[in-house]
Amino acid sequence: MMNVSQMKKSTHPFVQLLVMVMFSLLMLLFTTVLTSVLAVVGVDVMSTGNMLWLQGVTQVLTFVVPVLAMTKLYYRGGEKAYYRLDFGGRKWLLALAGVAVWLLLVPLVDWLTVWNDSWHWGGVWARLEEALRSMGEQSEALIERFLHRDSVGALAVNLLVIALVPAVSEELFFRAGIQNLLQRWFGNAHCAIWVAAAIFSLGHGEVFAFLPRFLLGAMLGYLYVFSGSLIVNMVVHFVNNAVLVVAYWLYYRGALGVAPDDPMAMPWLLTTCCALAAAGIFYATFVLSRKGE
């Protein structure tokens, strides 16, 4: 009878990836059925609070559980090494450097957001564009509904459900799950990073916000490879989400005069300098330090 170690060696990464994705789809179906059942028994699933918690549960079930199940099946006993859950030594400095890289990329992300949103499809694609934009607007309206609360308690809940849960679950699924398996399949980290970044962006379901998320996904992919720690990724991803949550909270309390989703419209020269500084910090902190190991 084949043991776990032999199974891991003999099972192609594509099969492992397929198992994980199928498990994710099953969990998504389960959460859909669960929502319907709750509605039938009288739970107000359309209230803001219940919708928020259901979204958090959906994230955990569709992103975290499939990766845990896949690694239990194919990497039993070696899950920690597979995930790269290392935050010892000076990893906290790498997390801070990752946050700095992300902050310096914000002007470029803002420019890509505006440019991506300006795309228009004519002819036979016009109706598809209209449908996709409508889906994106509904998704944005839902998130804004969650964020449109100014109490301290609402801020704490939003930091948990909108910032922390996605940071942990998405990094597990897209980096430790998809990117890891793609790298084992392709044998090339760069290909795995960019393909996983594209899947990460498309997975958010907003075609006209594809480019900024694609850039964020690629940055997180390279952080994962060069830091060697999924926790570094989770920290950076959490900060990315938390900044938006806090900004909206301050805006709705009247402490912030500019809406967080308003374009920054920073000059191209400054945007370019910030992007180059981000690349410099990344190279000096992550690439050179790895070469010295």
C-alpha positions as CSV (number, residue, x, y, z in Angstrom):
1,M,0.0,0.0,0.0
2,M,1.4,3.4,-1.0
3,N,2.3,5.6,2.0
4,V,1.9,9.4,2.2
5,S,5.5,10.1,1.2
6,Q,5.2,8.0,-1.9
7,M,1.9,9.6,-2.7
8,K,3.4,13.0,-2.5
9,K,6.3,12.1,-4.8
10,S,4.1,10.3,-7.3
11,T,1.2,12.8,-7.5
12,H,1.7,15.5,-10.1
13,P,1.4,19.1,-8.8
14,F,-1.4,19.7,-11.4
15,V,-3.4,16.9,-9.7
16,Q,-2.8,18.5,-6.3
17,L,-3.9,21.9,-7.7
18,L,-7.0,20.3,-9.2
19,V,-8.0,18.6,-6.0
20,M,-7.6,21.9,-4.1
21,V,-9.6,23.9,-6.6
22,M,-12.4,21.3,-6.7
23,F,-12.5,21.3,-2.9
24,S,-12.8,25.1,-3.0
25,L,-15.7,25.0,-5.4
26,L,-17.4,22.4,-3.1
27,M,-17.0,24.7,-0.2
28,L,-18.4,27.6,-2.2
29,L,-21.4,25.5,-3.1
30,F,-21.8,24.6,0.6
31,T,-21.7,28.3,1.7
32,T,-24.3,29.1,-1.0
33,V,-26.6,26.3,0.3
34,L,-25.9,27.4,3.9
35,T,-27.0,31.0,3.1
36,S,-30.2,29.7,1.5
37,V,-31.0,27.5,4.5
38,L,-30.4,30.4,6.9
39,A,-32.7,32.5,4.9
40,V,-35.4,29.8,4.9
41,V,-35.3,29.4,8.7
42,G,-35.8,33.2,9.2
43,V,-32.3,34.6,9.5
44,D,-32.0,38.0,7.8
45,V,-29.1,37.2,5.6
46,M,-29.4,40.6,3.8
47,S,-28.6,42.6,6.9
48,T,-25.2,44.3,6.8
49,G,-23.9,42.5,9.9
50,N,-25.0,39.0,8.8
51,M,-23.7,39.6,5.3
52,L,-20.3,40.6,6.6
53,W,-20.0,37.6,8.8
54,L,-21.2,35.3,6.0
55,Q,-18.5,36.8,3.8
56,G,-15.9,36.0,6.4
57,V,-17.1,32.4,6.8
58,T,-17.2,32.0,3.0
59,Q,-13.5,33.2,2.8
60,V,-12.4,30.7,5.4
61,L,-14.3,27.8,3.9
62,T,-13.4,28.5,0.2
63,F,-9.8,29.5,0.7
64,V,-8.4,28.1,4.0
65,V,-10.1,24.7,4.3
66,P,-9.2,23.5,0.7
67,V,-5.5,24.3,1.2
68,L,-5.4,22.6,4.7
69,A,-7.2,19.6,3.2
70,M,-4.8,19.4,0.2
71,T,-1.7,19.6,2.4
72,K,-3.1,17.0,4.8
73,L,-3.6,14.7,1.9
74,Y,-0.3,15.2,0.1
75,Y,2.1,16.8,2.6
76,R,1.1,15.3,6.0
77,G,3.8,16.0,8.6
78,G,5.4,18.6,6.4
79,E,2.7,21.3,6.3
80,K,4.8,24.0,8.1
81,A,7.7,23.6,5.7
82,Y,5.2,23.6,2.7
83,Y,3.5,26.8,3.9
84,R,6.8,28.4,4.9
85,L,5.4,29.6,8.2
86,D,8.6,31.1,9.4
87,F,8.7,34.4,11.3
88,G,11.9,33.9,13.3
89,G,15.1,35.8,13.2
90,R,14.7,39.1,11.5
91,K,11.6,38.3,9.5
92,W,9.7,41.2,11.1
93,L,12.2,43.5,9.3
94,L,11.3,41.8,6.0
95,A,7.6,42.5,6.9
96,L,8.3,46.2,7.5
97,A,10.3,46.3,4.3
98,G,7.4,44.7,2.4
99,V,5.0,47.3,3.8
100,A,7.4,50.0,2.7
101,V,7.5,48.5,-0.8
102,W,3.7,48.4,-1.0
103,L,3.4,52.0,0.2
104,L,5.8,53.2,-2.4
105,L,3.8,51.4,-5.1
106,V,0.5,53.0,-4.1
107,P,0.9,55.9,-6.6
108,L,1.5,53.4,-9.5
109,V,-1.4,51.3,-8.3
110,D,-3.6,54.4,-8.3
111,W,-2.5,55.3,-11.8
112,L,-3.2,51.7,-13.0
113,T,-6.6,51.8,-11.4
114,V,-7.6,55.0,-13.3
115,W,-6.2,53.6,-16.6
116,N,-7.8,50.2,-16.2
117,D,-11.2,51.8,-15.4
118,S,-11.0,53.9,-18.6
119,W,-11.0,50.8,-20.9
120,H,-14.0,50.5,-23.1
121,W,-15.1,47.7,-25.3
122,G,-17.1,48.5,-28.4
123,G,-19.1,46.5,-30.9
124,V,-20.2,43.1,-29.9
125,W,-18.3,43.4,-26.6
126,A,-20.3,46.4,-25.4
127,R,-23.0,44.3,-23.6
128,L,-20.3,42.1,-21.9
129,E,-18.5,45.3,-20.7
130,E,-21.8,46.6,-19.3
131,A,-22.4,43.3,-17.4
132,L,-18.9,43.2,-16.0
133,R,-19.0,46.8,-14.9
134,S,-22.4,46.2,-13.2
135,M,-20.9,43.2,-11.3
136,G,-17.9,45.3,-10.3
137,E,-20.1,48.1,-9.1
138,Q,-22.3,45.7,-7.1
139,S,-19.1,44.3,-5.4
140,E,-17.8,47.8,-4.6
141,A,-21.2,48.8,-3.3
142,L,-21.3,45.8,-1.0
143,I,-17.8,46.6,0.4
144,E,-18.7,50.3,0.9
145,R,-21.9,49.2,2.7
146,F,-19.7,47.2,5.1
147,L,-17.3,50.2,5.6
148,H,-20.1,52.8,5.9
149,R,-20.1,52.5,9.7
150,D,-18.3,54.9,12.0
151,S,-18.5,53.2,15.4
152,V,-15.3,51.8,17.1
153,G,-17.0,48.4,17.3
154,A,-17.6,48.5,13.6
155,L,-14.0,49.4,12.9
156,A,-12.8,46.4,15.0
157,V,-15.2,44.0,13.2
158,N,-14.1,45.4,9.8
159,L,-10.4,45.1,10.6
160,L,-11.1,41.4,11.5
161,V,-13.4,40.4,8.7
162,I,-12.4,42.7,5.8
163,A,-8.7,43.1,6.6
164,L,-7.3,40.1,8.6
165,V,-9.5,37.2,7.4
166,P,-8.8,38.0,3.6
167,A,-5.1,38.6,4.3
168,V,-4.7,35.2,5.9
169,S,-7.1,33.2,3.7
170,E,-6.0,34.7,0.4
171,E,-2.3,34.3,1.1
172,L,-2.9,30.7,2.0
173,F,-4.9,30.0,-1.1
174,F,-3.1,32.0,-3.8
175,R,0.5,32.0,-2.6
176,A,0.9,28.8,-0.4
177,G,-1.7,27.0,-2.5
178,I,-1.8,28.1,-6.2
179,Q,1.7,29.7,-6.5
180,N,3.5,26.9,-4.7
181,L,1.9,24.2,-6.8
182,L,2.4,26.1,-10.0
183,Q,6.1,26.6,-9.2
184,R,6.4,22.8,-8.5
185,W,4.6,22.2,-11.8
186,F,6.4,24.7,-14.0
187,G,9.8,24.5,-12.3
188,N,10.0,28.3,-12.6
189,A,9.2,30.7,-9.8
190,H,8.7,33.7,-12.1
191,C,6.1,32.0,-14.3
192,A,4.3,30.8,-11.2
193,I,4.3,34.2,-9.6
194,W,2.7,36.0,-12.7
195,V,0.2,33.3,-13.4
196,A,-0.9,33.2,-9.7
197,A,-1.1,37.0,-9.7
198,A,-3.4,36.9,-12.7
199,I,-5.6,34.2,-11.0
200,F,-5.5,36.3,-7.8
201,S,-6.8,39.4,-9.7
202,L,-9.4,37.6,-11.8
203,G,-10.6,35.8,-8.6
204,H,-11.8,39.2,-7.3
205,G,-14.3,39.3,-10.2
206,E,-13.5,42.9,-11.3
207,V,-12.1,43.0,-14.8
208,F,-11.9,46.8,-14.8
209,A,-9.8,46.7,-11.7
210,F,-7.6,43.8,-13.0
211,L,-4.3,45.7,-13.3
212,P,-3.8,47.1,-9.8
213,R,-4.7,43.8,-8.2
214,F,-2.4,42.0,-10.7
215,L,0.5,44.2,-9.6
216,L,-0.3,43.7,-5.9
217,G,-0.5,39.9,-6.6
218,A,2.9,39.9,-8.3
219,M,4.5,41.9,-5.5
220,L,3.1,39.5,-2.9
221,G,4.3,36.6,-5.0
222,Y,7.9,37.9,-5.1
223,L,7.7,38.7,-1.4
224,Y,6.7,35.1,-0.7
225,V,9.6,33.6,-2.8
226,F,12.3,36.0,-1.5
227,S,11.2,36.3,2.1
228,G,10.6,32.6,2.5
229,S,7.8,33.4,4.9
230,L,4.0,33.3,4.3
231,I,3.6,35.3,7.5
232,V,5.5,38.2,5.9
233,N,3.0,38.1,3.1
234,M,0.0,38.0,5.5
235,V,1.4,41.1,7.3
236,V,1.8,43.1,4.1
237,H,-1.6,42.0,2.8
238,F,-3.2,42.9,6.1
239,V,-1.7,46.4,6.1
240,N,-3.0,46.9,2.6
241,N,-6.5,46.0,3.6
242,A,-6.4,47.7,7.0
243,V,-5.3,51.1,5.6
244,L,-8.4,51.1,3.4
245,V,-10.6,50.1,6.3
246,V,-9.2,52.8,8.6
247,A,-9.3,55.4,5.9
248,Y,-13.0,54.8,5.2
249,W,-13.7,54.8,9.0
250,L,-12.0,58.2,9.3
251,Y,-13.8,59.5,6.2
252,Y,-17.3,58.6,7.5
253,R,-16.4,60.1,10.9
254,G,-15.5,63.4,9.1
255,A,-11.8,63.2,10.1
256,L,-10.7,62.6,6.5
257,G,-11.7,65.2,3.9
258,V,-11.0,63.1,0.8
259,A,-12.8,59.9,-0.1
260,P,-10.3,56.9,0.0
261,D,-11.3,55.8,-3.5
262,D,-10.7,59.3,-5.1
263,P,-7.7,59.2,-7.5
264,M,-4.5,60.6,-6.0
265,A,-3.5,62.1,-9.4
266,M,0.2,62.2,-8.4
267,P,2.6,63.5,-11.1
268,W,4.2,60.9,-13.3
269,L,7.7,61.8,-12.2
270,L,6.9,61.3,-8.6
271,T,5.0,58.0,-9.4
272,T,8.1,56.8,-11.3
273,C,10.5,57.8,-8.5
274,C,8.3,56.0,-5.9
275,A,8.2,52.8,-8.1
276,L,12.0,52.9,-8.5
277,A,12.4,53.4,-4.7
278,A,10.2,50.4,-4.1
279,A,12.3,48.3,-6.5
280,G,15.4,49.4,-4.8
281,I,14.2,48.6,-1.3
282,F,13.0,45.2,-2.5
283,Y,16.3,44.4,-4.2
284,A,18.4,45.6,-1.3
285,T,16.3,43.9,1.4
286,F,15.1,40.7,-0.2
287,V,17.3,39.8,-3.2
288,L,20.7,40.7,-1.8
289,S,20.0,39.2,1.6
290,R,19.0,36.0,0.0
291,K,22.2,35.9,-2.1
292,G,24.1,36.3,1.1
293,E,22.5,33.2,2.8
